[in-house]
Structure formats: C-alpha cells, structure tokens
C-alpha cells in the first residue's frame, strides 16, 4: 500500500526555480535516501510534504490516517515547556495527549476524594473510567518506560537521563531529539541529517533501528555509509530536477552513471541522424526538380515531427581540492609516549603510546566525549596534556583543520578572511582559490558570520590548501559538507603524498583511506584506553577493523595490549605477511595485464604488417610470423595464469 505520492511538484521563489516536476511514490515499508548538493532543495521538499510550504505546482498525497514525524537539524535545540528539563522528562513531551490525560486523571482523583455527593461521585467515576481506558489503550501505562528504554538504546547512560538538557553535548541533544521522534513510531518518518554529531556506535544503533522499522522513512543525508546500510530507494536531486532510483546510494550512483552514458549515446545518435536527414534535404533542394522538392518536404515533415532529445546535463562540478605538500619529513613523523589527559577527576585517556610514520593515514574514532578532538588539540599545542611526551619528527610541517572552524574571524568577509591569511598573494589567486570551493563573486563579499556550516567548512579547507605541509591533522573534515565535496576531499587526501591524522565518524572515508585505525575507548574496565589497529586491506579498512573487534573480547584486547606482547607481535607479523603476499599477488596480476595489453597491441601491428608491407617480402613475413608465434605462446601462458 502506498504511504505517500508526490506528483509534478514544483517550488519557485520569484523567478528562481528551486525544483520542478518531482514525482515519486513510496510503499509503507520503503526507506528513501534523498541526496544532492547543499541548496538543491532537499529541506524545502520536506517542508512541502509537511504542509509548511505551499508548492508552486503539483501536490502531495499522504495515505489516510497516516501520522508524520520529522527530525530537522534544529530539533536538537528545541526544549518543551510541557515537562521538566531533564533528558527523560523531555522525552515525555513526545506524548502531549498522554500528559494531558494524566493531568485530567489526577484532577478527577482529587475531585472524587473530596466529593460527598453520591450521584456526582458516580458521574466522576464513570468519567475517570472512560478516560483511564483511553489513556491505557493509547500507551499511557508504559510510555515512560518506553522513553527510558529508547534513550538507553540510543547510547544514553542511566545517569545522563536525569541531566538537564543544557548540560547535554551536541551529540546527546541530537540523539534526544531523534529518540523523541522514534518513540512515537510515526507512519511516515522524515529525518534531516540524522547522523550529524552522532558517534559511530550511536549511528550503528540508529541503523539497526531504522532497518527494523516497519514503516516509511525519508532520509536526507550526506553519510554514504549510512545510506548504503538503511535505504532501498534513492532520490537524486540536481539541476532543479529529481530522479528516483531503486537501491541504496552506491547502487543508485552506478545506475545514474549508466543512465547518463545511455542518454549521451541516444543524444549523439539522434544528432547524427538529424545531420544526415538535413544533408539529404539540402541535396534534394539543390537539385531543384519537382520530385526532389517533394522528397525534401517529406523528409522535413518527418524531421519536424521527431521528438528532439536534450543533451544530458553534465554532473555538477565538484570542489577542486589539492593539498600542497612541503619538503619530505623524516620517517618518524610523530611520537607520543605516556600521553594522559584529565579534567579534574574525569579521565579522557591515559598512557597513550603510538608512533606515526611517514605516509601513514591514521584515523582516530570513538564515542562522543572520549577525547578525540582534545587529543588533536594537544598534538597541535592548543591544549596542554596532563602528562606525557609528544615529539614531532624531522622537517614536520603541520596543517590543521578544526571542526569548530575557530580560526575564522566572524567580522571578515569571505575574501578578506582568506586574503588576510595569505597577504602576499594577488586578489586573482585568492578569488580563484575560493571559486574552486564553489564561492561565487557574490559569496566572497558575505561576512563569515552569515555562512552556513558547510560554507564555513569549505572556507576553512580553502585556507588550509594554500599552505605547504607534510602532516595533515583534520578534525571531522566532512561535517556539514555535501557528498560531492566529501568525494573531492577523499580524492585530495588519497593523492596527498604526506602523512594524515584524522578524527572522523565518516565510515565511508575511514573505509576508503585508512591504513591504521586508533579507537579511543575509555569505558573499558581492563586494558589500555585505546586500540591501535594496523589495516592490511586498504579500501576495506572500517569493515576490517570492526571484524577485528567482533572477533576479540575486551579481555583478549587487553591481553594483546598489555599482557601478551609476544602473541600480539606474532599476530601482527602473520597479518602483515598475509597482506604483503596479497599485495605482491596483486602487483603480479597487474603486471601480467599490462604485458597482455602490450602483446595484444604488438600482435595487431604484426597482423597489419603481414597483410601490408610484408605481403610481398617473404623474408620479413617469415620474421614477423616467427615473432607472432612466440608472442602468441606467451599470451596463452598469461591467459592461463590470469584464469587461475
């Protein structure tokens, strides 16, 4: 049964079209991912579905008696006055009708206790019984325990349930707002960037919840890993239009590329046919006989009736990012020994030891509040450690990205912000750098204080890429930026020849780039406060790390870290050898394929010569035939090796 149908939906503000002719329909258990660049109209689409914005044209049909819930990016800052200010009490605000019935029941109890008139007491009792039945059937007896259960499931500790909302972190407030929507179980659930500020563990909990959710969900997100896990349909919005694809993000992008290729071929073929017909018409008219004129007019009518295809639009241009590498650093880039950080009695981490070598791409993950960002601030000198030693290697030059973008001056214009950082550069160079990050001439005159989260992140990256460096330290660089910008950042990091240290919750980024994963986990009761795991299958890093965690208990991890260095070393060496063998085999296959291509190209040249210049020269033909036989024999050997 259809839960929602959208027909030819259009929204315009003045002469500007936000989007036009959007059409899709979703079944009751569909999970739709909505993707597109920032500003393409995703949140506007949600407002139309909710009835908060009247469309310019088209309509939205939501099935009868279906309830709708939404989590927006601002919900985390909403505080209800209906209930108390603790996290758990704020959850109760998701059930205003039950809260009202509770108050009415309490009022009726007071009235019955004070009532002395028998008839009035009977009337009050009947009213109480009727209200209590509705209260019970509506979930009034268990909604408070359900609220507590969902908060615990979403990663809240029991002591945090009674905390005032003002004392919750940004991630906790986002989880609270999300939990308030989930506990109502609406038939149509709209989620606008639900993974923002959530740590990996909580996102995984959310994934499990949405997978098991038996109702329709629409999700705006730039988190590709999350979309791949939970969605079965994808709405791609670009150029003011939208197209619905079956499958998750990765599947839909493959299909989109195929569709673009097919559309381009159809367009080119039609253009060729049009050119052929126009040439025929011109020729017939040039001959200027009666039958030629008739033939020309007939073809022209056929051409006029042809439905002309529009040339497929090119994909939106991504941000162009390229980090400038300075001189090469020494092999040992950063050594940390006995590093600990306490805030009063609160321990973030203790006795951290690690060595980062040149060329490594180290990702730091962990729960919110575990000290990941604090660790980076200690490493760059913004915060002092409680104890421990940090030693930078020879010729190390650091480029640092702060997720709060605290190095931006609010009163500056975008242009001045970048130019003040690099006063030696010409205005043309500064504007060109900003243009690469999709800042228009008009955007350059905006004050920094007016920028969105995504724009601030892009400006901070623009400041970073103009500095030469050989060690990149990045704190949540993909927060607030769209998928295209994330992909451009991934490409730039992959091409960067220096060393990278990144704090990130972006599992897609971790999976693709990490050569090493450090997880800070100060909740463990035994062992060290962190896991330092070397990745051997780069490109599958996060999945490999999670498999490692799942196959090792907490006690075995602590033994690996502190009690059994020999076994740990043996395991490390075994996995290192396995990875080395795999890389060697991969290189061998790549070399065979390159040799195969060369031989096939050489055989083509020999064939051409045998039927060309050597056709009348028997000596040359004999030499070429002998060479051909040898090459064909080697080619057969390569085929056999590749098939094994």
C-alpha positions, -999 to 999 in steps of 0.1 A, spaced: 0 0 0 13 35 -9 22 57 20 30 89 1 27 100 -35 43 132 -50 30 144 -83 47 170 -105 59 190 -75 73 225 -83 86 252 -59 97 286 -71 107 318 -52 102 346 -77 119 338 -109 141 312 -93 130 276 -96 141 255 -65 129 223 -82 103 213 -107 82 183 -117 94 160 -89 75 127 -89 78 96 -67 57 72 -47 67 51 -17 53 20 -1 46 17 36 80 0 43 102 19 19 133 36 31 142 66 8 175 83 7 174 119 -6 208 132 -19 220 163 -36 243 193 -32 237 218 -4 210 242 -16 193 219 -41 160 219 -23 161 188 -1 148 205 31 123 225 10 109 192 -2 104 182 34 86 214 42 62 208 13 55 173 25 48 186 60 24 212 47 46 241 60 52 254 24 27 257 -4 41 243 -37 40 265 -68 25 235 -86 18 198 -81 6 181 -50 15 156 -22 -9 128 -12 -3 111 22 -24 80 28 -54 84 51 -49 83 89 -11 82 84 9 100 111 40 121 102 71 128 123 102 148 115 137 153 128 152 186 115 187 200 121 172 225 146 152 199 167 182 193 189 178 229 203 140 227 210 130 225 246 94 217 256 77 237 284 52 209 289 75 189 311 107 191 332 141 199 318 158 165 323 165 143 292 140 117 302 113 143 310 118 160 276 111 126 261 77 126 277 69 157 257 66 135 226 32 124 241 14 156 249 -20 140 247 -10 114 273 5 141 296 -28 160 293 -48 129 302 -26 122 332 -33 157 345 -70 152 339 -69 118 357 -51 133 387 -77 161 388 -105 136 387 -89 116 415 -88 148 437 -124 156 429 -135 121 437 -116 121 470 -133 154 480 -168 146 466 -196 139 491 -225 137 467 -231 101 457 -245 109 422 -217 133 414 -192 106 426 -207 81 402 -205 106 373 -169 114 382 -161 76 384 -176 69 350 -157 98 335 -125 86 352 -130 51 339 -137 62 304 -106 85 304 -84 58 320 -94 33 293 -84 57 266 -52 65 285 -44 28 288 -52 20 252 -31 49 240 0 35 257 -2 56 289 8 28 312 42 22 296 51 53 276 75 65 303 94 32 305 94 31 267 110 66 266 137 55 290 143 23 270 148 42 238 172 67 254 193 38 268 192 21 234 204 53 217 235 54 239 225 74 270 239 62 303 214 59 331 229 88 350 225 110 319 187 105 318 183 129 347 208 156 333 194 190 324 192 194 287 216 224 289 243 201 302 240 176 273 265 177 245 255 185 209 256 148 200 234 139 231 209 166 222 207 153 186 201 117 200 175 130 223 156 148 195 159 117 174 146 95 202 116 117 207 106 110 171 113 73 172 93 66 203 61 79 186 67 54 157 50 77 130 38 60 98 59 85 78 92 94 94 113 123 79 149 126 90 170 156 80 207 148 85 201 124 114 237 113 118 251 148 123 271 149 156 265 112 163 294 89 170 298 57 151 284 35 178 252 55 180 248 57 142 251 19 141 223 17 168 202 41 146 209 19 115 196 -12 133 165 7 145 157 20 110 163 -14 94 138 -30 118 113 0 115 83 -14 96 71 20 83 81 45 56 112 66 62 126 95 41 162 105 49 182 135 38 218 126 44 254 131 32 265 100 51 270 75 23 278 45 45 246 51 65 225 54 33 240 22 19 230 4 51 194 15 55 179 27 22 163 7 -6 154 37 -28 173 69 -37 160 103 -49 189 122 -66 182 159 -68 202 181 -92 197 209 -117 163 216 -101 150 181 -110 149 148 -93 151 111 -103 141 81 -83 164 50 -84 159 16 -69 187 6 -45 209 23 -19 234 52 -25 261 31 -42 237 12 -63 219 43 -74 251 61 -84 262 32 -106 228 33 -123 229 71 -126 263 68 -144 248 42 -167 218 63 -174 239 93 -182 260 73 -206 230 58 -224 213 93 -226 245 108 -241 247 80 -267 210 85 -276 216 122 -280 247 118 -302 229 92 -324 199 114 -328 222 144 -337 239 122 -363 205 112 -378 193 148 -378 225 159 -396 221 130 -421 185 140 -428 193 177 -431 221 169 -456 197 148 -477 171 176 -476 197 201 -487 209 179 -515 173 173 -528 166 210 -527 198 217 -546 187 195 -575 155 215 -575 134 192 -595 98 185 -587 103 150 -573 134 162 -554 114 191 -538 86 166 -528 112 142 -513 128 171 -494 95 183 -480 86 148 -470 118 144 -451 114 178 -435 80 169 -422 94 137 -407 122 157 -391 98 183 -376 78 156 -360 108 140 -344 109 144 -306 142 162 -300 164 150 -272 181 175 -249 218 170 -243 222 154 -209 235 179 -183 270 172 -170 273 162 -134 277 192 -110 313 203 -109 329 191 -76 350 212 -54 386 211 -66 409 203 -37 446 197 -38 468 199 -7 502 214 -12 529 191 1 561 207 15 595 191 17 596 154 28 596 148 65 616 122 83 604 86 85 592 91 121 566 119 119 550 119 154 559 100 185 536 100 216 545 84 249 526 81 281 501 108 270 473 114 295 445 139 298 423 146 329 398 173 335 397 173 373 387 138 383 374 130 348 398 109 327 397 112 289 426 89 282 457 76 300 491 63 289 486 66 252 516 54 232 519 55 194 543 63 166 531 77 133 554 71 103 557 90 71 529 82 46 505 66 71 468 76 71 457 72 107 421 76 116 410 82 152 375 70 161 355 66 193 324 77 212 315 114 216 333 128 246 361 102 245 387 128 239 394 126 201 393 163 194 411 170 227 439 147 216 443 166 183 443 199 202 471 186 224 491 174 194 489 208 177 497 227 210 463 243 216 457 224 249 483 211 274 484 174 283 482 163 319 513 143 314 532 126 286 556 134 258 550 145 222 579 146 197 575 158 161 599 143 137 624 160 114 611 186 89 575 181 100 551 209 89 515 206 102 483 217 85 454 217 110 416 217 103 395 225 134 359 212 132 346 242 151 363 265 125 375 286 154 403 301 132 377 322 113 371 358 121 333 365 121 335 401 111 357 394 80 343 390 45 350 356 29 375 373 6 393 391 34 394 360 56 415 342 30 435 372 19 444 382 54 459 347 59 479 350 27 486 387 21 515 380 -3 491 365 -28 473 385 -55 435 390 -54 431 369 -85 448 339 -68 426 343 -37 394 346 -57 405 315 -78 410 295 -46 376 305 -33 360 297 -67 374 261 -65 354 257 -33 322 270 -51 323 305 -36 308 329 -62 318 366 -66 287 375 -45 296 349 -18 331 365 -15 315 397 -2 295 379 25 305 382 62 319 350 77 291 353 104 265 348 76 279 315 64 263 281 68 281 252 85 290 237 51 303 271 38 324 276 69 339 241 65 347 249 28 363 282 37 385 266 64 396 240 38 404 268 13 427 284 40 443 250 46 452 240 10 472 272 3 497 263 30 525 238 22 526 209 47 536 173 51 514 163 81 477 169 78 457 169 111 420 171 105 391 171 130 358 159 114 366 175 80 334 160 63 309 175 88 284 198 71 297 193 36 277 176 9 285 143 -9 303 159 -38 326 179 -16 333 148 5 343 128 -26 366 157 -37 382 157 -2 386 120 -4 404 123 -37 426 151 -24 436 131 7 442 100 -14 466 119 -37 484 137 -8 519 123 -5 524 133 31 511 119 64 475 122 76 459 121 111 421 124 111 394 123 137 362 112 118 328 95 122 326 92 84 328 54 80 329 57 42 360 79 45 376 56 71 368 25 49 384 40 18 415 57 31 427 44 65 460 25 67 456 24 105 427 29 130 431 41 166 399 38 187 398 57 220 376 38 244 379 50 280 348 29 291 368 -3 291 374 -16 326 405 -35 317 435 -29 295 445 3 277 422 32 269 427 26 231 430 1 204 457 7 178 450 -14 147 471 -16 115 449 -20 84 460 -46 58 433 -43 32 432 -6 24 399 2 8 381 -20 33 395 -5 65 365 1 86 349 -33 79 383 -50 87 386 -31 120 350 -40 130 356 -76 122 388 -75 144 368 -60 173 339 -85 169 363 -115 170 382 -102 201 367 -98 235 375 -70 258 398 -92 278 416 -105 248 421 -70 236 436 -60 269 459 -91 268 470 -81 233 477 -46 246 494 -52 279 498 -89 289 508 -108 258 531 -87 236 546 -119 221 513 -132 209 503 -97 197 536 -95 177 531 -129 162 495 -120 152 508 -87 138 535 -103 118 512 -130 105 487 -105 92 515 -83 78 529 -113 59 493 -121 46 488 -85 35 523 -84 19 516 -116 0 482 -102 -12 499 -70 -24 526 -90 -42 500 -111 -59 480 -80 -69 511 -64 -84 519 -97 -103 484 -97 -118 486 -60 -127 520 -66 -144 505 -96 -163 476 -75 -175 499 -47 -187 521 -73 -205 489 -88 -220 479 -54 -234 513 -48 -249 514 -82 -266 479 -79 -280 488 -44 -294 520 -58 -309 501 -87 -325 477 -63 -341 507 -44 -356 522 -77 -369 489 -87 -385 487 -53 -402 523 -56 -415 517 -92 -427 489 -80 -449 506 -48 -457 543 -41 -463 554 -77 -457 528 -92 -480 554 -92 -509 585 -96 -488 588 -133 -478 619 -127 -455 602 -100 -435 570 -121 -435 589 -151 -421 605 -130 -393 571 -115 -384 554 -149 -384 581 -163 -361 578 -133 -337 540 -137 -338 542 -174 -328 564 -166 -298 541 -137 -287 510 -159 -291 526 -186 -270 535 -161 -242 500 -147 -244 484 -181 -239 506 -185 -208 494 -152 -194 458 -161 -201 463 -194 -181 479 -175 -152 451 -150 -150 424 -177 -150 439 -194 -120 
